[in-house]
Amino acid sequence: MIIAFVIWSVAALLFFGISISVRKSKEAVGFFTFAKPPEVTDVRRYNHSVSMLWIVAAVIFEIIGIPFLFIEQNSPMVIVEILGVIVWAIGIMLGYLKIEAKYRR
């Protein structure tokens, strides 16, 4: 399952890369796919908040993937991973909605 963990870690690195891209952006960034970015009061602080959300998301995603190092293939413990990712995704969405509500014009 080491290969699964490596793939999982690559995905976490992609989330970290998104955070760097968001932080460097001069315009407000959209969070959801194909959604227009909101009009915000302070673009710099908004982008930094969204960037921090992506960094936290990457770290939590990596932590959720750590059990891949210890479970065997076809183990029912993968269900814990699946449920963890579901909770993780809902948490990211809720976090973004709070950020958007704080900075929306």
Helices and strands as residue ranges (DSSP letters): H 2-24, H 43-65, G 66-69, H 78-103
